[in-house]
Amino acid sequence: MPSLELTEPILRDEWVERCKEGDHRAFAELYEKYARAMYNTSLRIVANPADAEDVLQEAFTDAFRSLDDFHYKSTFGAWLKRIVINKSINQLRNRKMDLIDIEKTHFGYLPEEETPDEDEIQLKIEDIKKAVLLLPNGYRTVLSLYLFEGYDQEEIAAILRVSHATVRTQYMRAKQKLLGLIKQGT
């Protein structure tokens, strides 16, 4: 059976087009439409409300300045989200994120550790959010990009400029640490 390709072009966004024409009300509308989601995306990565707010403002400023470079190869929201994620990661880099490239260390493989039984853990959304915020920056970033933002491990490796093995290891460790924190009741 032949594979189907999506050939449907992305529709032009009226608010984006009005922004390109300099309509100030359209800028406000786009901001209102996307600000909360983009703030939450950044907060999941940087884990600091003030930093997430800074990222949000910088991302919108850059996006509005670069609207002429937006050519509907994706939706405006997806394009903006990519800007927010990149700025969030840069914010962490400025804080010297705790990622260790496993291929550049003497540590090969992780020893098998006892993994908490996921079925026994009562997962509550607020407990998970609190536990995620307690993770080290590197763990939290990889976990957020993978679970919440939907990036695969290869994409995360490219975004963070580390090896796929590092991302895989950080994700496994983050998951174990997160499950442990939840089990402890944070």
N, C-alpha and C positions, 0 to 999 in steps of 0.2 A: 504494500500500500504506500503510495507516495506521501511524503510529508507535506503538511500544509504550512504555508508561510503566511504570516500576517502582513497583508499589503495595505491595510486600512491606514491612511495617513492620520497623524495626530491633528485634531482640529485646532484651529487658531483660537486662542483664549482672548475674549473681548477685552478683559481688564489688562492683559499684557499689551495688547495692541494700543489701548488707550494710554498706557504708561509710556510706550515708545513715542507717542505723540505729545507727551508732556503733561497729561491730565493728572493733576495733583490728587484729585479725589480717587482716581484709579489706583494710585500708589497706596493710599490709605486702605482701600478695599482689599488689595492683594495682601497687605500686611495683616489685616484682620483675619483674612481667610486662612493664612498659613502660620501665623506667629506662634500659636499655642503648640501645634504639632512640632514645629521646628525647635522650639524651646525644649520640649520634652525629649526630642531626639538628642539634642546637645547635652541636656542634664544627665541622660543615661550614660553618656560617655565621660563627661568631665566631673560629674558627681558634686558639683558646687553651683548653687543657684546664681551667685554673682558672676561666675565665669560663664555659665550658660547664657545669662542675659547679655554679657559682652559679645559672646559668639553670635547670638541672635542678631544683635544690632550690626555687627560687622558683616555678617552674611547678607542681610537685607541691603546694606549700603553697597556692598560689592555687586550683588545681583542687580540692583537698580542701575548702577553705573554701567553694567555690562549687558543690559537688555538687548543692545544691538547684536551681541554675540549669541543670543538665544534664537535658534532657528527651528524649533519644534522637532528636534530629533528625539525628544522625550517630552513629557508633560512639564509644565513650569514647576510643579510641585516636586517632581523627581530631580529636576535640575537644581532647584534650590536646596533640596535635601542633601545632594552631593556636596554643595558648597558648605552647608552646615556641618556635615560630617568631617570634611577636610579641615575646616577651621577648628572644630572640636579636637581633632587629633593634633593639630598644630599647638593648640592650647596645652595639651598634655605634654607634648614634646618640650614646650617651654618650661614645664614643671619637671622635666626629665622622667618620663614614664618608665615604669619598672618592667620593661621587656628585656629578656635575655635571649640572645640568639643561641639556641641550643646547639646548632651546628658549629658554633665557634667556641664551645666550652668543652671540658673534658668529660662532661656527663653525657652518656649515651642515651640509654633508655631509662624511663622511670621504673623503679621497682613496683611490683604489684602491691597495691595498698587495698586495705579493706574498704570497699565502697559501701556507703550507707544504702540501705534498702529504700529505694525511692517510693515504693508502694506504701511503706509504713509512715511516711512523712506527710503530715497534714499541711498542705500548701495553702497559705492565705496570701492574697495579693499584697497587703501592706507589709507582711513579714518578709516577703520576697524582695520588695522594694528596699526595705531597710537593710536586708542582708546584702543586696547588690551594692549598695552604697558603702558597705564595709570592706568590699573586695579591694585589693591593691589595684592601682590604675591600669596596669597591663591586663590583668585578668578581667576587670570590669569592661574595658574597651573591647577586647576580643569577644567576650560573652554578649555584650550589647549589640555589636555589629552583626554577630551571627544569629542570635535568637530574636532580637527585637527589630533589627533593620533588614534582615533577610539576605545578607551577603554570604557567599560561600567562602570556604577557607582560603581558596586561591585568591579571591578578590581581596580578602582582608590582608593577606600577605603582601599583595601589591600596594594596597593603601598605606599600610604601616611600614613598608619597605623592609620586611623581614622574611625569613624563609617560611615555606609552608609548614615545615616541621615545628618551627617555633610557634606558629599560630595553633597548630594541632595540640601541642603540649600545653600552651597557655589555656586553651579552651578546656582540655581535660582537667587541668589543675583548678581552673576557675569553677568548673562544674562541681568537682569534689569539695572545694572550699565552700561554695554556696550551699550545697546540700548539708555539709557539716554545720554551717552557721544556722541554717533553718532548723536542723535537728536539735541544736542547742537552745533554740528559742531566741537567738540574737540577743 
